[in-house]
Amino acid sequence: MSSKTIKYRNGQVILKEGEETHEAYIIMTGNVIISNNGVTIASLGENEIFGELSWLQHTPRSATVTAQGDDVSLRVINSEDAERFMKHNPKALIPLLKLVAARLQSTLKKVGYNPINT
């Protein structure tokens, strides 16, 4: 997989909700804030990944990601690598899918979704 590293400063928007970009990002240094409609969903730090849903499925961004702190360094994983990754490393998808499911569950709790009351 090919990748490059990009640096961001405090407050810079890395991804914007609704964008049609499809890269995934691994945080090398620093922290980022994930938000949706102005509500903070998560704070992520070193060695964590974000943008994985758009990377895997080529869907619009579901959240806005903002750099927190002046030394945010991200490794960018190109969207073209997603298909190759899935084809050649299918077992590596299991931890990624578990991460996606855990984040979805956490987000649903934050927005007050309760499947029992629907």
ZAVO-191036 format. One record per residue (C-alpha): residue number from 1; residue in three letters; x, y, z. Coordinates in nm, 2 decimals. Last residue first. Layout:
<recs>
{i = NUM, aa = ALA, c1 = X, c2 = Y, c3 = Z}
...
</recs>
This chain:
<recs>
{i = 118, aa = THR, c1 = -3.82, c2 = 0.19, c3 = 1.83}
{i = 117, aa = ASN, c1 = -3.79, c2 = 0.18, c3 = 2.21}
{i = 116, aa = ILE, c1 = -3.59, c2 = -0.14, c3 = 2.22}
{i = 115, aa = PRO, c1 = -3.35, c2 = -0.01, c3 = 1.96}
{i = 114, aa = ASN, c1 = -3.23, c2 = 0.27, c3 = 2.18}
{i = 113, aa = TYR, c1 = -3.07, c2 = 0.56, c3 = 2.01}
{i = 112, aa = GLY, c1 = -2.97, c2 = 0.84, c3 = 2.24}
{i = 111, aa = VAL, c1 = -2.73, c2 = 1.02, c3 = 2.02}
{i = 110, aa = LYS, c1 = -2.43, c2 = 0.92, c3 = 2.24}
{i = 109, aa = LYS, c1 = -2.55, c2 = 0.56, c3 = 2.26}
{i = 108, aa = LEU, c1 = -2.57, c2 = 0.54, c3 = 1.88}
{i = 107, aa = THR, c1 = -2.22, c2 = 0.68, c3 = 1.85}
{i = 106, aa = SER, c1 = -2.08, c2 = 0.42, c3 = 2.09}
{i = 105, aa = GLN, c1 = -2.25, c2 = 0.13, c3 = 1.90}
{i = 104, aa = LEU, c1 = -2.12, c2 = 0.27, c3 = 1.57}
{i = 103, aa = ARG, c1 = -1.77, c2 = 0.30, c3 = 1.70}
{i = 102, aa = ALA, c1 = -1.77, c2 = -0.05, c3 = 1.83}
{i = 101, aa = ALA, c1 = -1.90, c2 = -0.19, c3 = 1.50}
{i = 100, aa = VAL, c1 = -1.64, c2 = 0.00, c3 = 1.30}
{i = 99, aa = LEU, c1 = -1.36, c2 = -0.12, c3 = 1.53}
{i = 98, aa = LYS, c1 = -1.48, c2 = -0.48, c3 = 1.50}
{i = 97, aa = LEU, c1 = -1.48, c2 = -0.43, c3 = 1.12}
{i = 96, aa = LEU, c1 = -1.12, c2 = -0.31, c3 = 1.13}
{i = 95, aa = PRO, c1 = -1.02, c2 = -0.60, c3 = 1.36}
{i = 94, aa = ILE, c1 = -1.18, c2 = -0.85, c3 = 1.11}
{i = 93, aa = LEU, c1 = -1.05, c2 = -0.68, c3 = 0.79}
{i = 92, aa = ALA, c1 = -0.70, c2 = -0.81, c3 = 0.85}
{i = 91, aa = LYS, c1 = -0.83, c2 = -1.16, c3 = 0.78}
{i = 90, aa = PRO, c1 = -0.92, c2 = -1.05, c3 = 0.42}
{i = 89, aa = ASN, c1 = -0.56, c2 = -0.94, c3 = 0.35}
{i = 88, aa = HIS, c1 = -0.51, c2 = -0.98, c3 = -0.03}
{i = 87, aa = LYS, c1 = -0.85, c2 = -0.90, c3 = -0.16}
{i = 86, aa = MET, c1 = -0.95, c2 = -0.65, c3 = 0.11}
{i = 85, aa = PHE, c1 = -0.62, c2 = -0.46, c3 = 0.09}
{i = 84, aa = ARG, c1 = -0.63, c2 = -0.45, c3 = -0.29}
{i = 83, aa = GLU, c1 = -0.98, c2 = -0.31, c3 = -0.29}
{i = 82, aa = ALA, c1 = -0.89, c2 = -0.05, c3 = -0.02}
{i = 81, aa = ASP, c1 = -0.56, c2 = 0.05, c3 = -0.19}
{i = 80, aa = GLU, c1 = -0.73, c2 = 0.27, c3 = -0.45}
{i = 79, aa = SER, c1 = -0.87, c2 = 0.48, c3 = -0.16}
{i = 78, aa = ASN, c1 = -0.52, c2 = 0.59, c3 = -0.06}
{i = 77, aa = ILE, c1 = -0.40, c2 = 0.55, c3 = 0.29}
{i = 76, aa = VAL, c1 = -0.29, c2 = 0.88, c3 = 0.44}
{i = 75, aa = ARG, c1 = -0.05, c2 = 0.87, c3 = 0.74}
{i = 74, aa = LEU, c1 = -0.13, c2 = 1.16, c3 = 0.97}
{i = 73, aa = SER, c1 = 0.07, c2 = 1.40, c3 = 1.18}
{i = 72, aa = VAL, c1 = -0.09, c2 = 1.63, c3 = 1.43}
{i = 71, aa = ASP, c1 = 0.15, c2 = 1.86, c3 = 1.60}
{i = 70, aa = ASP, c1 = -0.02, c2 = 2.18, c3 = 1.69}
{i = 69, aa = GLY, c1 = -0.30, c2 = 2.04, c3 = 1.90}
{i = 68, aa = GLN, c1 = -0.64, c2 = 1.90, c3 = 1.82}
{i = 67, aa = ALA, c1 = -0.69, c2 = 1.85, c3 = 1.44}
{i = 66, aa = THR, c1 = -1.05, c2 = 1.84, c3 = 1.32}
{i = 65, aa = VAL, c1 = -1.25, c2 = 1.56, c3 = 1.17}
{i = 64, aa = THR, c1 = -1.60, c2 = 1.61, c3 = 1.04}
{i = 63, aa = ALA, c1 = -1.84, c2 = 1.32, c3 = 1.02}
{i = 62, aa = SER, c1 = -2.02, c2 = 1.08, c3 = 0.79}
{i = 61, aa = ARG, c1 = -1.79, c2 = 1.13, c3 = 0.49}
{i = 60, aa = PRO, c1 = -1.95, c2 = 1.04, c3 = 0.16}
{i = 59, aa = THR, c1 = -1.94, c2 = 0.67, c3 = 0.07}
{i = 58, aa = HIS, c1 = -1.66, c2 = 0.49, c3 = -0.11}
{i = 57, aa = GLN, c1 = -1.72, c2 = 0.17, c3 = 0.09}
{i = 56, aa = LEU, c1 = -1.39, c2 = 0.08, c3 = 0.25}
{i = 55, aa = TRP, c1 = -1.22, c2 = 0.42, c3 = 0.25}
{i = 54, aa = SER, c1 = -1.55, c2 = 0.60, c3 = 0.33}
{i = 53, aa = LEU, c1 = -1.60, c2 = 0.38, c3 = 0.63}
{i = 52, aa = GLU, c1 = -1.23, c2 = 0.38, c3 = 0.73}
{i = 51, aa = GLY, c1 = -1.20, c2 = 0.76, c3 = 0.76}
{i = 50, aa = PHE, c1 = -1.03, c2 = 0.72, c3 = 1.10}
{i = 49, aa = ILE, c1 = -0.75, c2 = 0.51, c3 = 1.24}
{i = 48, aa = GLU, c1 = -0.58, c2 = 0.51, c3 = 1.57}
{i = 47, aa = ASN, c1 = -0.21, c2 = 0.47, c3 = 1.61}
{i = 46, aa = GLU, c1 = -0.18, c2 = 0.80, c3 = 1.81}
{i = 45, aa = GLY, c1 = -0.50, c2 = 0.97, c3 = 1.93}
{i = 44, aa = LEU, c1 = -0.87, c2 = 0.98, c3 = 1.88}
{i = 43, aa = SER, c1 = -1.13, c2 = 1.20, c3 = 2.04}
{i = 42, aa = ALA, c1 = -1.49, c2 = 1.09, c3 = 1.98}
{i = 41, aa = ILE, c1 = -1.85, c2 = 1.19, c3 = 1.89}
{i = 40, aa = THR, c1 = -1.83, c2 = 1.57, c3 = 1.95}
{i = 39, aa = VAL, c1 = -2.16, c2 = 1.73, c3 = 1.84}
{i = 38, aa = GLY, c1 = -2.13, c2 = 2.01, c3 = 1.58}
{i = 37, aa = ASN, c1 = -2.35, c2 = 1.83, c3 = 1.33}
{i = 36, aa = ASN, c1 = -2.12, c2 = 1.52, c3 = 1.36}
{i = 35, aa = SER, c1 = -1.79, c2 = 1.55, c3 = 1.53}
{i = 34, aa = ILE, c1 = -1.46, c2 = 1.36, c3 = 1.54}
{i = 33, aa = ILE, c1 = -1.18, c2 = 1.54, c3 = 1.73}
{i = 32, aa = VAL, c1 = -0.82, c2 = 1.46, c3 = 1.64}
{i = 31, aa = ASN, c1 = -0.51, c2 = 1.40, c3 = 1.85}
{i = 30, aa = GLY, c1 = -0.13, c2 = 1.42, c3 = 1.81}
{i = 29, aa = THR, c1 = 0.13, c2 = 1.20, c3 = 1.63}
{i = 28, aa = MET, c1 = 0.11, c2 = 0.91, c3 = 1.38}
{i = 27, aa = ILE, c1 = -0.27, c2 = 0.91, c3 = 1.34}
{i = 26, aa = ILE, c1 = -0.37, c2 = 0.67, c3 = 1.07}
{i = 25, aa = TYR, c1 = -0.59, c2 = 0.81, c3 = 0.80}
{i = 24, aa = ALA, c1 = -0.83, c2 = 0.65, c3 = 0.55}
{i = 23, aa = GLU, c1 = -0.88, c2 = 0.80, c3 = 0.20}
{i = 22, aa = HIS, c1 = -1.22, c2 = 0.82, c3 = 0.03}
{i = 21, aa = THR, c1 = -1.31, c2 = 1.18, c3 = -0.04}
{i = 20, aa = GLU, c1 = -1.67, c2 = 1.28, c3 = -0.14}
{i = 19, aa = GLU, c1 = -1.72, c2 = 1.53, c3 = 0.15}
{i = 18, aa = GLY, c1 = -2.05, c2 = 1.50, c3 = 0.34}
{i = 17, aa = GLU, c1 = -1.90, c2 = 1.57, c3 = 0.68}
{i = 16, aa = LYS, c1 = -1.57, c2 = 1.76, c3 = 0.64}
{i = 15, aa = LEU, c1 = -1.23, c2 = 1.60, c3 = 0.67}
{i = 14, aa = ILE, c1 = -0.90, c2 = 1.74, c3 = 0.80}
{i = 13, aa = VAL, c1 = -1.04, c2 = 2.07, c3 = 0.94}
{i = 12, aa = GLN, c1 = -0.76, c2 = 2.27, c3 = 1.10}
{i = 11, aa = GLY, c1 = -0.82, c2 = 2.36, c3 = 1.46}
{i = 10, aa = ASN, c1 = -0.48, c2 = 2.30, c3 = 1.59}
{i = 9, aa = ARG, c1 = -0.22, c2 = 2.24, c3 = 1.32}
{i = 8, aa = TYR, c1 = -0.20, c2 = 1.96, c3 = 1.06}
{i = 7, aa = LYS, c1 = 0.07, c2 = 1.75, c3 = 0.91}
{i = 6, aa = ILE, c1 = 0.04, c2 = 1.51, c3 = 0.62}
{i = 5, aa = THR, c1 = 0.22, c2 = 1.18, c3 = 0.57}
{i = 4, aa = LYS, c1 = 0.21, c2 = 0.97, c3 = 0.25}
{i = 3, aa = SER, c1 = 0.09, c2 = 0.63, c3 = 0.17}
{i = 2, aa = SER, c1 = 0.13, c2 = 0.34, c3 = -0.08}
{i = 1, aa = MET, c1 = 0.00, c2 = 0.00, c3 = 0.00}
</recs>
